[in-house]
Amino acid sequence: MRCQFSSANIGNVQHSSSTSKSSTFPEDHPDTSSVRFRNICVIGGGAWGTALALSADRAGCRTTLWIREPNAVREVQQTRINPFLRAIALPESVHVTSSLREALRGTDCVMLAVPSQFLRITARSCEEF
């Protein structure tokens, strides 16, 4: 199974006017409806990052979740429960690590899900790999 994130509904936005006009992307806008990613890396293991990783996994992607805190990584690896989102158990298919090098290896798509105050330093750390 291939992972596919689709934007099929984005291009045809229905307006609430009586004429029901629809707008589409301009001609020079890239069509992303057929973009397929196989290896997704989510940087940030909080509730939002965990939810993104779970969604990518459910879409059929090979998914890695990077969590900065080694203790949280160990807990997730042992229990499959993220301390930042305890209501959801992560499947074994979601790889969890605190190593950026390991997380980014072979990745087709990187999603940053870190607090805004850490976005710049985290993005710069990712550039090394």
Accessible surface in RSA format (square Angstrom, percent):
REM  Atomic radii and reference values for relative SASA: ProtOr
REM  Chains: A
REM  Algorithm: Lee & Richards
REM  Probe-radius: 1.40
REM  Slices: 20
REM RES _ NUM      All-atoms   Total-Side   Main-Chain    Non-polar    All polar
REM                ABS   REL    ABS   REL    ABS   REL    ABS   REL    ABS   REL
RES MET A   1   198.06 102.6 116.29  77.0  81.77 194.7 122.01 103.7  76.05 100.8
RES ARG A   2   126.36  53.1 109.62  55.9  16.73  39.8  42.99  58.7  83.37  50.5
RES CYS A   3     0.53   0.4   0.00   0.0   0.53   1.3   0.00   0.0   0.53   0.6
RES GLN A   4    70.40  39.4  50.90  37.2  19.49  46.4  13.14  28.0  57.26  43.4
RES PHE A   5    75.53  37.8  67.26  41.7   8.26  21.5  70.42  42.7   5.11  14.6
RES SER A   6    71.37  60.3  34.51  46.1  36.86  84.9  29.35  62.5  42.02  58.9
RES SER A   7    23.77  20.1  16.42  21.9   7.35  16.9  16.29  34.7   7.48  10.5
RES ALA A   8    63.37  58.3  45.70  70.5  17.67  40.2  49.62  69.9  13.75  36.4
RES ASN A   9   131.14  90.4 120.24 116.2  10.90  26.3  33.76  81.2  97.38  94.1
RES ILE A  10    96.80  55.1  89.38  66.6   7.42  17.9  93.58  67.4   3.22   8.7
RES GLY A  11    15.18  18.7   0.00   N/A  15.18  18.7  14.33  39.3   0.85   1.9
RES ASN A  12    86.62  59.7  75.58  73.0  11.05  26.6  16.66  40.1  69.96  67.6
RES VAL A  13    75.20  49.5  71.52  64.7   3.68   8.9  75.20  65.3   0.00   0.0
RES GLN A  14   120.78  67.5  96.61  70.6  24.17  57.5  56.03 119.3  64.75  49.1
RES HIS A  15    89.74  49.0  77.83  54.1  11.91  30.5  53.44  55.1  36.30  42.2
RES SER A  16   125.72 106.2  82.61 110.3  43.10  99.3  57.19 121.8  68.52  96.0
RES SER A  17    57.78  48.8  39.55  52.8  18.23  42.0  47.88 102.0   9.90  13.9
RES SER A  18   121.00 102.3  75.62 100.9  45.39 104.6  60.03 127.8  60.97  85.4
RES THR A  19    92.19  65.6  64.03  64.9  28.16  67.1  69.46  93.3  22.73  34.4
RES SER A  20    74.18  62.7  58.58  78.2  15.61  36.0  27.65  58.9  46.54  65.2
RES LYS A  21   137.52  67.1 131.01  80.4   6.50  15.5  80.81  72.7  56.71  60.4
RES SER A  22    61.06  51.6  33.15  44.2  27.91  64.3   5.29  11.3  55.76  78.1
RES SER A  23    51.72  43.7  45.67  61.0   6.05  13.9  35.53  75.7  16.19  22.7
RES THR A  24    95.89  68.2  70.00  71.0  25.89  61.7  45.78  61.5  50.11  75.8
RES PHE A  25    79.29  39.7  65.24  40.4  14.05  36.6  66.46  40.3  12.83  36.7
RES PRO A  26    88.03  64.2  72.88  66.4  15.15  55.1  85.18  70.3   2.85  17.7
RES GLU A  27   180.76 103.8 148.27 112.2  32.50  77.4  71.59 138.5 109.17  89.1
RES ASP A  28   128.63  90.1  95.68  95.2  32.95  77.9  51.03 120.1  77.61  77.4
RES HIS A  29    75.09  41.0  57.51  40.0  17.58  45.0  38.28  39.5  36.81  42.8
RES PRO A  30    91.53  66.7  79.97  72.9  11.55  42.0  90.97  75.1   0.56   3.5
RES ASP A  31   109.11  76.4  82.53  82.1  26.59  62.9  42.91 101.0  66.20  66.0
RES THR A  32    54.02  38.4  50.98  51.7   3.04   7.2  43.76  58.8  10.26  15.5
RES SER A  33    37.17  31.4  33.73  45.0   3.44   7.9  18.50  39.4  18.67  26.2
RES SER A  34    72.89  61.6  62.48  83.4  10.40  24.0  34.71  73.9  38.18  53.5
RES VAL A  35    52.50  34.5  46.09  41.7   6.41  15.4  52.44  45.6   0.07   0.2
RES ARG A  36   111.31  46.7  84.81  43.2  26.50  63.1  14.68  20.1  96.63  58.6
RES PHE A  37    52.05  26.0  51.93  32.2   0.12   0.3  51.93  31.5   0.12   0.3
RES ARG A  38   129.67  54.4 126.19  64.3   3.48   8.3  43.32  59.2  86.35  52.3
RES ASN A  39    29.93  20.6  29.93  28.9   0.00   0.0   9.63  23.2  20.29  19.6
RES ILE A  40     2.46   1.4   0.00   0.0   2.46   5.9   0.15   0.1   2.31   6.3
RES CYS A  41     0.13   0.1   0.13   0.1   0.00   0.0   0.13   0.3   0.00   0.0
RES VAL A  42     0.00   0.0   0.00   0.0   0.00   0.0   0.00   0.0   0.00   0.0
RES ILE A  43     0.00   0.0   0.00   0.0   0.00   0.0   0.00   0.0   0.00   0.0
RES GLY A  44     5.45   6.7   0.00   N/A   5.45   6.7   5.45  15.0   0.00   0.0
RES GLY A  45     6.15   7.6   0.00   N/A   6.15   7.6   0.85   2.3   5.30  11.9
RES GLY A  46    30.20  37.2   0.00   N/A  30.20  37.2  24.54  67.4   5.65  12.7
RES ALA A  47    47.65  43.8  40.80  63.0   6.84  15.6  41.06  57.8   6.58  17.4
RES TRP A  48   168.47  67.6 162.52  78.7   5.95  14.0 148.03  78.9  20.45  33.2
RES GLY A  49     0.25   0.3   0.00   N/A   0.25   0.3   0.00   0.0   0.25   0.5
RES THR A  50     0.05   0.0   0.05   0.0   0.00   0.0   0.05   0.1   0.00   0.0
RES ALA A  51    38.05  35.0  34.90  53.9   3.15   7.2  37.03  52.2   1.02   2.7
RES LEU A  52    38.20  21.3  37.01  26.5   1.19   3.0  37.41  26.3   0.80   2.1
RES ALA A  53     0.00   0.0   0.00   0.0   0.00   0.0   0.00   0.0   0.00   0.0
RES LEU A  54    14.80   8.2  14.80  10.6   0.00   0.0  14.80  10.4   0.00   0.0
RES SER A  55    61.58  52.0  54.20  72.3   7.38  17.0  25.09  53.4  36.49  51.1
RES ALA A  56     0.06   0.1   0.00   0.0   0.06   0.1   0.00   0.0   0.06   0.2
RES ASP A  57    24.32  17.0  15.14  15.1   9.18  21.7   0.00   0.0  24.32  24.3
RES ARG A  58   176.47  74.1 142.48  72.6  34.00  80.9  58.22  79.6 118.25  71.7
RES ALA A  59    32.22  29.6  15.31  23.6  16.91  38.5  27.13  38.2   5.09  13.5
RES GLY A  60    29.21  36.0   0.00   N/A  29.21  36.0  13.33  36.6  15.87  35.5
RES CYS A  61     6.27   4.7   0.00   0.0   6.27  14.7   0.54   1.4   5.72   6.2
RES ARG A  62   172.49  72.4 160.89  82.0  11.60  27.6  67.31  92.0 105.18  63.7
RES THR A  63     0.70   0.5   0.00   0.0   0.70   1.7   0.00   0.0   0.70   1.1
RES THR A  64    21.05  15.0  21.05  21.3   0.00   0.0   1.03   1.4  20.02  30.3
RES LEU A  65     0.00   0.0   0.00   0.0   0.00   0.0   0.00   0.0   0.00   0.0
RES TRP A  66    22.73   9.1  22.73  11.0   0.00   0.0  22.54  12.0   0.19   0.3
RES ILE A  67     1.03   0.6   1.03   0.8   0.00   0.0   1.03   0.7   0.00   0.0
RES ARG A  68   154.37  64.8 143.11  73.0  11.27  26.8  53.96  73.7 100.41  60.9
RES GLU A  69    58.46  33.6  56.94  43.1   1.52   3.6  35.44  68.6  23.01  18.8
RES PRO A  70    73.45  53.5  72.33  65.9   1.13   4.1  72.96  60.2   0.49   3.1
RES ASN A  71   107.10  73.9 100.35  97.0   6.75  16.3  30.64  73.8  76.46  73.9
RES ALA A  72     7.75   7.1   4.11   6.3   3.64   8.3   6.55   9.2   1.20   3.2
RES VAL A  73     8.88   5.8   8.88   8.0   0.00   0.0   8.88   7.7   0.00   0.0
RES ARG A  74   120.77  50.7 120.14  61.2   0.63   1.5  54.30  74.2  66.47  40.3
RES GLU A  75    52.71  30.3  48.55  36.7   4.16   9.9  21.72  42.0  31.00  25.3
RES VAL A  76     0.00   0.0   0.00   0.0   0.00   0.0   0.00   0.0   0.00   0.0
RES GLN A  77    89.97  50.3  69.40  50.7  20.57  49.0  24.18  51.5  65.79  49.9
RES GLN A  78   143.87  80.4 106.52  77.8  37.35  88.9  39.99  85.1 103.88  78.8
RES THR A  79    75.49  53.7  53.06  53.8  22.42  53.4  59.72  80.2  15.76  23.8
RES ARG A  80    31.79  13.3  31.79  16.2   0.00   0.0  21.07  28.8  10.72   6.5
RES ILE A  81    43.99  25.0  43.99  32.8   0.00   0.0  43.99  31.7   0.00   0.0
RES ASN A  82     0.00   0.0   0.00   0.0   0.00   0.0   0.00   0.0   0.00   0.0
RES PRO A  83    36.73  26.8  18.47  16.8  18.26  66.4  18.47  15.2  18.26 113.5
RES PHE A  84    97.59  48.8  75.10  46.5  22.49  58.5  81.88  49.6  15.70  44.9
RES LEU A  85    45.44  25.3  42.24  30.2   3.20   8.0  45.44  31.9   0.00   0.0
RES ARG A  86   143.63  60.3 125.00  63.7  18.63  44.4  61.79  84.4  81.85  49.6
RES ALA A  87    95.45  87.8  53.94  83.2  41.51  94.4  65.95  92.9  29.49  78.1
RES ILE A  88    58.56  33.3  57.04  42.5   1.51   3.7  58.56  42.2   0.00   0.0
RES ALA A  89    63.63  58.5  44.96  69.4  18.67  42.5  44.96  63.3  18.67  49.4
RES LEU A  90     2.99   1.7   0.01   0.0   2.98   7.5   0.17   0.1   2.82   7.6
RES PRO A  91    47.58  34.7  35.87  32.7  11.70  42.5  47.57  39.3   0.01   0.1
RES GLU A  92   140.22  80.5 117.26  88.7  22.96  54.7  65.70 127.1  74.51  60.8
RES SER A  93    71.81  60.7  45.70  61.0  26.10  60.1  52.43 111.6  19.38  27.2
RES VAL A  94     0.42   0.3   0.00   0.0   0.42   1.0   0.00   0.0   0.42   1.1
RES HIS A  95    80.54  44.0  75.87  52.7   4.67  11.9  58.15  59.9  22.39  26.1
RES VAL A  96     2.27   1.5   0.00   0.0   2.27   5.5   0.00   0.0   2.27   6.2
RES THR A  97     7.40   5.3   6.21   6.3   1.19   2.8   2.44   3.3   4.95   7.5
RES SER A  98    44.83  37.9  26.38  35.2  18.45  42.5   2.00   4.3  42.83  60.0
RES SER A  99    44.56  37.7  36.87  49.2   7.69  17.7  31.83  67.8  12.73  17.8
RES LEU A 100    24.48  13.6  19.23  13.8   5.25  13.2  19.23  13.5   5.25  14.1
RES ARG A 101   145.96  61.3 143.52  73.2   2.44   5.8  43.11  58.9 102.85  62.3
RES GLU A 102    66.41  38.1  57.95  43.8   8.46  20.2  18.32  35.4  48.09  39.3
RES ALA A 103     1.68   1.5   0.00   0.0   1.68   3.8   0.00   0.0   1.68   4.4
RES LEU A 104    22.53  12.5  11.19   8.0  11.34  28.5  11.45   8.0  11.07  29.8
RES ARG A 105   167.10  70.2 139.10  70.9  28.00  66.7  74.48 101.8  92.62  56.1
RES GLY A 106    57.73  71.2   0.00   N/A  57.73  71.2  43.53 119.5  14.20  31.8
RES THR A 107    37.06  26.4   7.22   7.3  29.84  71.1   3.39   4.6  33.67  50.9
RES ASP A 108    75.78  53.1  44.46  44.3  31.32  74.0  17.58  41.4  58.20  58.0
RES CYS A 109    27.04  20.5  20.82  23.2   6.22  14.6   6.36  16.1  20.68  22.3
RES VAL A 110    67.49  44.4  39.65  35.9  27.84  67.1  39.65  34.5  27.84  75.5
RES MET A 111    38.81  20.1  34.20  22.6   4.60  11.0  30.98  26.3   7.83  10.4
RES LEU A 112    73.13  40.7  41.80  29.9  31.33  78.8  41.80  29.4  31.33  84.3
RES ALA A 113    14.33  13.2   0.00   0.0  14.33  32.6   5.75   8.1   8.57  22.7
RES VAL A 114    26.59  17.5   7.52   6.8  19.07  46.0   9.47   8.2  17.12  46.4
RES PRO A 115    76.17  55.5  63.39  57.8  12.78  46.4  75.49  62.3   0.68   4.2
RES SER A 116    97.53  82.4  75.58 100.9  21.95  50.6  47.46 101.1  50.06  70.1
RES GLN A 117   134.76  75.4  98.37  71.9  36.38  86.6  54.91 116.9  79.85  60.6
RES PHE A 118    96.56  48.3  96.56  59.8   0.00   0.0  96.56  58.5   0.00   0.0
RES LEU A 119    78.25  43.6  78.25  56.0   0.00   0.0  78.25  55.0   0.00   0.0
RES ARG A 120   166.65  70.0 159.40  81.3   7.25  17.3  52.93  72.3 113.72  68.9
RES ILE A 121   116.12  66.1 113.34  84.4   2.78   6.7 114.57  82.5   1.55   4.2
RES THR A 122    13.72   9.8  10.46  10.6   3.25   7.8   4.17   5.6   9.55  14.4
RES ALA A 123    35.90  33.0  32.58  50.3   3.32   7.5  33.86  47.7   2.04   5.4
RES ARG A 124   142.79  60.0 137.33  70.0   5.46  13.0  46.26  63.2  96.53  58.5
RES SER A 125    35.35  29.9  33.57  44.8   1.78   4.1  11.18  23.8  24.17  33.9
RES CYS A 126    20.20  15.3  14.53  16.2   5.66  13.3  14.58  36.9   5.62   6.1
RES GLU A 127   142.35  81.7 108.47  82.1  33.88  80.7  47.44  91.8  94.91  77.5
RES GLU A 128   136.65  78.5  96.58  73.1  40.07  95.4  44.64  86.3  92.01  75.1
RES PHE A 129    96.14  48.1  32.57  20.2  63.57 165.4  56.34  34.2  39.80 113.9
END  Absolute sums over single chains surface
CHAIN  1 A     8441.4       6721.1       1720.2       4612.0       3829.3
END  Absolute sums over all chains
TOTAL          8441.4       6721.1       1720.2       4612.0       3829.3
